[in-house]
Amino acid sequence: MIPLLLAMAMAASDDPRAAIMVAENGWNRAEAQGDVPFLERLLAPEYVSISDNGNVHTKIQLLSSAKRRAGANPDWKAPPPNPSVTIDLVGDVAIVHYRGATSLGIDVFNRRKGGWLAVYSQHTPITGQPDRSA
């Protein structure tokens, strides 16, 4: 199943948004279960993530963390799709925006050689309600 998910996510598609969502869902599962091979293929060599507390994590650090979770959560079930997810496409770049319970996030993907690779993620804590007076 995992190779199929990755193939779907990485392959060129008539529906790039669907391919990105497959990649996002596979990424969530891979992090929960410590699926290092999936993450190695999904994350670009230069991948960087900035957590909601400002810590910067490289691909190497993320893979190291995943190795410690390898085999964990074998019964993990995908959560229902997050209704806040939006995907903006600009040429060979996809920007995924989402809202979690405590943070806002973005994942940036770049289409390379027909597949989508994650190049950047950032999470920002939610500290209040937006000012809608403007």
C-alpha positions as CSV (number, residue, x, y, z in Angstrom):
1,M,0.0,0.0,0.0
2,I,2.8,2.4,0.9
3,P,4.6,2.1,-2.5
4,L,1.2,2.7,-4.2
5,L,0.6,5.9,-2.1
6,L,4.1,7.2,-2.8
7,A,3.8,6.4,-6.5
8,M,0.5,8.3,-6.7
9,A,1.9,11.2,-4.8
10,M,5.1,11.4,-6.7
11,A,3.7,10.8,-10.2
12,A,2.8,13.5,-12.6
13,S,-1.0,13.9,-12.4
14,D,-3.8,15.5,-14.3
15,D,-5.0,16.6,-10.8
16,P,-1.9,18.0,-8.9
17,R,-4.1,18.9,-5.9
18,A,-5.1,15.2,-5.5
19,A,-1.5,14.1,-5.8
20,I,-0.5,16.7,-3.1
21,M,-3.2,15.5,-0.7
22,V,-2.1,11.9,-1.2
23,A,1.5,13.1,-0.3
24,E,0.2,15.0,2.8
25,N,-1.8,12.0,4.0
26,G,1.1,9.6,3.5
27,W,3.4,12.1,5.2
28,N,1.2,12.1,8.3
29,R,1.1,8.3,8.4
30,A,4.9,8.1,7.8
31,E,5.7,10.4,10.7
32,A,3.3,8.6,13.0
33,Q,4.7,5.2,12.1
34,G,8.4,6.1,11.5
35,D,8.3,5.2,7.9
36,V,11.8,6.5,7.0
37,P,11.8,5.2,3.4
38,F,8.6,7.1,2.6
39,L,10.0,10.3,4.1
40,E,13.4,9.9,2.4
41,R,11.6,9.9,-1.0
42,L,9.0,12.6,-0.1
43,L,11.4,15.2,1.4
44,A,13.8,17.2,-0.9
45,P,17.4,17.1,0.2
46,E,17.2,20.8,1.2
47,Y,13.9,20.3,3.2
48,V,13.6,22.5,6.2
49,S,10.8,22.8,8.8
50,I,10.2,25.5,11.3
51,S,8.1,24.3,14.3
52,D,5.5,26.4,16.1
53,N,8.1,27.1,18.8
54,G,10.6,28.4,16.3
55,N,12.9,25.4,16.1
56,V,14.4,24.6,12.8
57,H,14.6,21.0,11.6
58,T,16.4,19.7,8.6
59,K,15.5,16.6,6.6
60,I,18.3,14.7,8.4
61,Q,16.9,15.6,11.8
62,L,13.3,14.6,10.7
63,L,14.6,11.3,9.4
64,S,16.5,10.7,12.7
65,S,13.3,11.4,14.7
66,A,11.3,9.0,12.4
67,K,13.8,6.2,12.9
68,R,13.2,6.4,16.6
69,R,9.4,5.8,15.9
70,A,10.0,3.0,13.4
71,G,7.3,0.4,13.8
72,A,5.3,2.6,16.2
73,N,1.6,3.1,15.9
74,P,1.0,0.2,13.5
75,D,-2.8,0.6,13.9
76,W,-2.7,4.4,13.0
77,K,-5.7,5.5,11.1
78,A,-5.8,8.6,9.0
79,P,-7.8,11.4,10.5
80,P,-10.7,12.8,8.5
81,P,-9.6,15.3,5.9
82,N,-9.0,18.7,7.5
83,P,-11.6,21.0,6.0
84,S,-9.3,24.0,6.3
85,V,-6.7,22.7,3.8
86,T,-6.3,24.8,0.7
87,I,-3.7,24.2,-2.0
88,D,-2.4,27.0,-4.2
89,L,-0.6,26.1,-7.4
90,V,2.0,28.4,-9.0
91,G,3.7,26.7,-11.8
92,D,5.8,23.8,-10.3
93,V,5.2,25.0,-6.7
94,A,2.3,23.9,-4.5
95,I,1.6,25.7,-1.2
96,V,-0.6,23.8,1.2
97,H,-2.3,25.9,3.9
98,Y,-4.0,24.3,6.9
99,R,-5.2,25.1,10.4
100,G,-4.8,22.7,13.3
101,A,-6.2,23.0,16.8
102,T,-3.2,25.1,18.0
103,S,-1.3,26.2,15.0
104,L,-1.5,27.4,11.4
105,G,0.8,25.6,8.9
106,I,2.1,25.6,5.4
107,D,3.9,22.9,3.4
108,V,5.6,23.9,0.2
109,F,6.1,21.3,-2.6
110,N,8.1,21.5,-5.8
111,R,7.4,19.4,-8.8
112,R,10.6,17.9,-10.0
113,K,11.0,15.3,-12.8
114,G,7.3,14.7,-12.8
115,G,6.9,14.2,-9.0
116,W,6.2,16.4,-6.0
117,L,8.8,16.9,-3.2
118,A,8.3,18.7,0.0
119,V,10.8,21.5,0.4
120,Y,9.6,23.6,3.3
121,S,7.2,23.6,6.2
122,Q,6.3,26.2,8.8
123,H,3.9,26.1,11.8
124,T,2.8,29.2,13.6
125,P,1.0,29.1,17.0
126,I,-2.5,30.5,17.1
127,T,-2.6,33.0,19.9
128,G,-5.8,34.9,19.3
129,Q,-8.6,35.6,16.9
130,P,-7.9,37.5,13.7
131,D,-8.8,41.2,13.6
132,R,-11.7,41.4,11.1
133,S,-12.3,45.1,11.6
134,A,-10.2,46.2,8.6
